[in-house]
């Protein structure tokens, strides 16, 4: 019964995405070179992207990533990879290649800015033991396996920066799927492939559960993380009360 329900769910999701993609390609304002004002980006985000990602970027379906609060540069980069067919993980091919096919650079820029400005939803609850293990891996890595601290790149609060995307509050299922895609090279990102090939599936789950549980920047005091670039150790002290 669960398999039947899953297949039906996938079929409905694919149908919705296909209809949205058709609507996008039939919209003259999305032609190459056309300027997309912020008000139009909001309409597109709600009317088309919202089918899967939620009208404000906080998707309910773990198949589709939360976009609210994500770095604008990262959303822009991924949309261009979808449009150029250079991101090749299964859901990218099934959903986003068609959705992004007719998007102009102006539209991509406007959509990225729209979603980056939306307020992220709260995190979701996960098993305490796995969250604790994921916290440890995220902030300290796994030296015995050569796994660096995720925080060294994504930041101590997993909020991302100018070079790495936000991970805080993302669906655990989506994170696990991306880690698997990095491991298999379906997503061609060398640094993530190297890291993921040394992680065990159980560790994938722990990190994903920890990240999904984050709703606001956590209280992190005296966290020590390894610097990926040169192996140096960097101590950070953060106090967040918001």
N, C-alpha and C positions, 0 to 999 in steps of 0.2 A: 504493500500500500504506500509506504514512504517513497519507494522508487517511482511509482506512478505519479504521486503528487509532485515529486521533484521534476519529473519530465514535463508535467503540465505547467508547472511554474516557469521552467526554462522556456517553454514554448510561448507562454504569454509574454514573458519579458522580451524575447526575441521579436515577437510580433510588434510590441509597443515601440521597441527601438527601431524596427524597420519602418514603421509608419512615421516616426519622428524624423528619421533620416530622409525619407521621401519628401516630407514637408520642407525640410531644410534645403534640399537641392532644388525645390521649386520656388524658393524665395529669391526674387531678383536682387534684393539688397545685399545678398551674400556673395554676389559675383566678385571675381578677383579685382582688387583695386577699389572696391566700393567702401566708403567710410561708414562705420557703424557707431552711431552716437550711444552714450551710456544708457539712455532710455530704451533704445532698441535692444541693447544687450540684455537688459533686464527682461524684456518681453521674450527674447529667445531663450534665456536661461529658465524662465518659468514655464514657457509653453513647450519647449523641446527637451532641453537638458533635464528639466525637472521630472520628466517621465521616469527616469531611472535614478537620478542623483538627488531628487527632492528640490522643491522650488527655491529653497535657500541654501542648497548644497549639502544638507544634512540627510543623506539617504537613509532610508529605513532598511533597505535590502542589502545584506552583507555581500551580495554579488558585486555591487557597485560601490566604488569608493566615495567617502565623504570629501567634498571639495571645499566646504566652508572653512575659511581661514587658511587655506593652503597658499603657499607662495605663488604669486602671480606668474613669475618667471617659469616655475615648474609646470603649471597648468598650460602655459603657452607652449613650452617645449614639448609636452606630451601630445597636445593637439596637433602640432606640426608633424610629429612622428607618426601619428595616426593618419594624417592627411597624406603623408609621403610613403605610407606603408612600410616604415622602417621599424616600428614596434610590432612584434609578431607573436605575442602571447595569445592564447586562444580567444579570450574575450575581446582583445583588441581587434582581431580579425573579424569576429562574429558581429560585434556591435560598433566599435568606434571607427573602423575604416570607412564604413558607409556614412556614419554621422559626420565625420570631419571632412569628407571628400570635397564638399562645395564651400568650405569656409575660407573667406579671405583672411589675409593677415590682420586687417583692421578688426574683423569680427572676432578672431581668436584673441587679439589683444583686449578687446572690450569684455569678452566673456571671462577671461582670466582675471581681469581687474574686478569684475563684479563678484565672482565667487571668493576671491581673496579677501574681500571686504565684509563678507557675511560672518555672523557670529557662530562659531562651532558649537555643536550640541555637547552635552555632558557625556562622560565616558560610560562604559557599561561594566557591570559586575562580572568578575571571573573568580575562579578558585584561588583562595588566598595563597596556597603553596606555589602554584604556578606563577602568580603575579610576583611573589617574592623572588623566585628564581629568575624571572624575566628582568626584574629590577636589577638584580645583581649582574646579569649578563650585559644589560644595556649600559650600566654605569662603569663596570669594571672589565667587561670582556671575559674571555676564557683563555688565560695565558697558556694553559697546558695544550690547547688545541690551536693556538695561534690566532684566536679570534680577538680582534681589538674591541674596545668599548664603543658601542654605537653612539654614545654621547659625544665622543670626540669629533664626530662629523655632524650629527643631527642636533647637537646641543643638549645640555643637561636636562632640559624640560621637553625634549623631542619636538620643539617648535620649528626646527629648521632654521635656515639662514640664507645667505646669498648664493650658496653653492649646493645645499642639500635640502630636500623637501621636509615639510612638517609630517610627523608620524603620530603625534599625540591625538588620541580619540578616534583613530581610524579603526574600521571594522577588523576584528581579529582574523576572520576568515579571509578577508581580502589581503591582509598582510601575509598570511601563510601562503596564499596562492602566488603572491609576487616573489616571495623568497624561493618558492619552488621553481618559478620561471627564471629567476636569476641563476639558480643552481644548474638548470638544464640548458642555459644559454638561449632560451626563447626570448628573454630580454637581454640584449647584448650590452651589459654594463660590467666592464672588467673587474672593477673593485668589488662589486657585489657578488659576482660569480666566485671570486677567490674566497670571500668570506663565507658564502653559503655552502660551498663544497666541504667546509670543515664543520659546519653546524649539523647536529643531529635533528631529526624531525621533532623529537620531544622538546628540544631547545628552541626550535622555531615556534612551537606552540606557546612556550613560556614567554618569549619575547613579545609575540603577538598579543597575548592576553594582557601583559603588562601595559603595552602601548594603548590597547583598546580601553583600558581602565582609566586612563588619564583624561580628566575633564578640564582642569585648570593647571597652570604650572605648579607642580608639587613643591612641598617644603623639602629642600635639599640642602643639608648643611655639611660642609667639609667633605664633599664628594671628590674623590680622586679618580681621574680618568687618564687613560693612556693617550698620548698624542700620536695619531696615525702617521703623521708625516715623518717624524724622526725618532719615535719610540720614547720621547720624553714624557715625564709624568707631570700633569698639570693639576693643581689643586684648585677647587672652586667652592665658594661659599655663597649660597643664595638664600634669601629669606623672602618668601612670597606669602602675602596675607590675603590676596584678592581671590 
